[in-house]
Amino acid sequence: MDSVLIIGGTRFIGRFLVEEFLGAGYDVTLFNRGKHPNPFADQDGVEHITGDRKSWVTVGEAVEAVGADVVIDCVAYFPGEVEKTVEVLGDAVDAYVYISSGGAYGVDEIPKREGETPLEPCSDEQAVDDSPATYGARKAEGDRKVFEAAENGVRAMSVRPTIVYGPHDYTGRFHYWVEQVRERDRVLVPGDGTNVHHLVAVQNVASAVRTVAEEGESGEAYNVGDRRVLPLKETIGLIANALETDVELVTTNARELAQSDLMMTDFPLYNPDLHVLSTAKLSSLGWDPMTPRSAIERAVEGPVDPERDPGPDPAAVDELLGLLSDSDCYDYFRDHVI
């Protein structure tokens, strides 16, 4: 395999997929609508075809035009898109890799394992609904379309990342904590800091996708998350180390937060339910991930330009930090509120 077509490819995960496949000697072609700037416009070995992935004929023509051996689908958000794409591809490519999500799992098993942990069900209505509430169900149904395609002779596979962080992350979730550490001496942390929501470096997602394209088994899904699972306070600590600074972590509970109209779930990367993915299956293919320390150092360096501003109201955070720093007020607060 020496040619890859990436559907998407100009934003977050897609950028790193281009670099990953280029570094492995592939010729890379991007297929997208051209709505976002192409960071590889002047890059040798990277071509661009403008087209809408919902035009299945155009997808097939793009694959044929570049002689793609591998197709990576970064932007399939509806199961119908997966179904039509694999139908058009047939056996024309050596590998089709669909980027699904750890959110496809339907129960809170720890850890979540491919082929064992049940997936979210997906109704016909959910399959075409674009609200965040149906995201996991839609990704799960996309996985099932991959499995069906494999039964029909397509070498189709799925990669399920958990929450992704790193340079060019437009979601702002990880960047929220970088900015808290950068701008504050005291950082407000929901709970006691031991909350765990499995993260994955964008570089590790890119290397996982190439590993699966080259070594994966048709009809299989592969979880991808950082090899080491960090509690939130340790993630913040590694951010502080990367920024060469020290911060005081001020942990707080739900009742304290409520005094400033805040909730635990206002804070990015906080999840009331443990979310951990087993990566043993992916590792068995020879996947060798970057460590969280190295990945966080690169994430802190950026560049980053979030399109969203997740996180609690800064004024409310300041208010609660003020309450918790005033010992007399804090004693009263504890005695009369908690």
Secondary structure as GFF3:
##gff-version 3
##sequence-region A 1 338
A	DSSP	beta_strand	3	7	.	.	.	ID=ss1
A	DSSP	alpha_helix	13	23	.	.	.	ID=ss2
A	DSSP	beta_strand	27	32	.	.	.	ID=ss3
A	DSSP	beta_strand	46	50	.	.	.	ID=ss4
A	DSSP	alpha_helix	56	66	.	.	.	ID=ss5
A	DSSP	beta_strand	70	73	.	.	.	ID=ss6
A	DSSP	alpha_helix	79	89	.	.	.	ID=ss7
A	DSSP	beta_strand	95	99	.	.	.	ID=ss8
A	DSSP	three_ten_helix	102	104	.	.	.	ID=ss9
A	DSSP	alpha_helix	124	127	.	.	.	ID=ss10
A	DSSP	three_ten_helix	132	134	.	.	.	ID=ss11
A	DSSP	alpha_helix	135	151	.	.	.	ID=ss12
A	DSSP	beta_strand	156	161	.	.	.	ID=ss13
A	DSSP	beta_strand	163	165	.	.	.	ID=ss14
A	DSSP	alpha_helix	173	183	.	.	.	ID=ss15
A	DSSP	beta_strand	186	190	.	.	.	ID=ss16
A	DSSP	beta_strand	199	201	.	.	.	ID=ss17
A	DSSP	alpha_helix	202	215	.	.	.	ID=ss18
A	DSSP	beta_strand	221	224	.	.	.	ID=ss19
A	DSSP	alpha_helix	232	242	.	.	.	ID=ss20
A	DSSP	beta_strand	248	252	.	.	.	ID=ss21
A	DSSP	alpha_helix	254	258	.	.	.	ID=ss22
A	DSSP	three_ten_helix	264	266	.	.	.	ID=ss23
A	DSSP	alpha_helix	280	283	.	.	.	ID=ss24
A	DSSP	alpha_helix	292	301	.	.	.	ID=ss25
A	DSSP	alpha_helix	314	325	.	.	.	ID=ss26
A	DSSP	alpha_helix	327	337	.	.	.	ID=ss27
###
